[in-house]
Amino acid sequence: MIPSNENELTHAVLDRLTGASDPRFVQVMSSLIQHLHAFVREVDLTPDEWMKSIQFLTAVGQTCDDKRQEFILLSDTLGVSMMVVMLQQARAAMGGGEQAAATESNELATQATVQGPFYWEGAPEHALGANIAEGVVGEPTYYSGRITNTAGQPLAGALLDIWSGDGDGFYDMQIAGASMAARGRIRTDHEGRYRFWSIRPTFYPVPVDGPVGRMLDGMGRHPNRPGHIHMMVSAARHVPLTTHLFVAGSPYLDSDAVFGVRPSLIVDFQPHPAGSAPDGSTVATPFWSAQYDFVLEPSAA
């Protein structure tokens, strides 16, 4: 068919999918084409505006390197990453056997949130109770809690892959020549308990020196994230979890630039004077403690 108007053009593009063999690919591409064409019609997009859009996406790709992922930042700041996270957790709660609706997962399981652009695979594994932020700027903080399944059974040997920025809000990946810092992996003991030292995270802006920063500027939005520490939590025969712990009282909890805050993940950080710490060690400066129990969903398998 040779299309003679906008509606026929959309149908002509959809007809070109008839040779595709993957049903899921056909479903995704059909929806994408229809929504994209509808968007262009709705806003009456001009050729100049479309060329600027192409240049923007080109700049996003050119900004990416092995330590910076501008496309993840774009997805995060448009709320797409968080939408995918919510759908995935809802899907897992239903056993993965049907398409998820945008609803909360099993209320017993810890809520997931975005991974963000600063995950660095291969963090060192530390002994239980270790300080994963030796030499990092920031206020010392003792983290502890348990990892259980939704039936309350402790998960021995569960893995926490942990990372955060420093006390000034900078990740190691943002510092030229820096090695891994404020990152580490910890395994739970036989009762599912974990503990480690790091720093109390502070709020910070996402990178704004690239195209996503210019987009946020144009939208009249601030680029800030509230103070948080990242965790990937996993255990055999359970659904892995990517989440944060947010510092209660941190600025921007109600306007996180990447829409990642979930009320159940906001944690009170308790202040302590210098002296004896919960693990029996002696700390020479004032410090904080944060306690949180993670709950993993059993996998369908």
Beta strands, then each sheet from edge to edge (+ up, - down):
strand 1: 140-149
strand 2: 159-163
strand 3: 183-187
strand 4: 193-199
strand 5: 204-205
strand 6: 224-225
strand 7: 228-234
strand 8: 241-247
strand 9: 266-267
strand 10: 270-272
strand 11: 275-276
strand 12: 282-283
strand 13: 287-291
strand 14: 294-296
sheet 1: 4+ 1- 13- 10+
sheet 2: 4+ 1- 14-
sheet 3: 3+ 2- 7+ 8- 9-
sheet 4: 5+ 6-
sheet 5: 11+ 12-
end
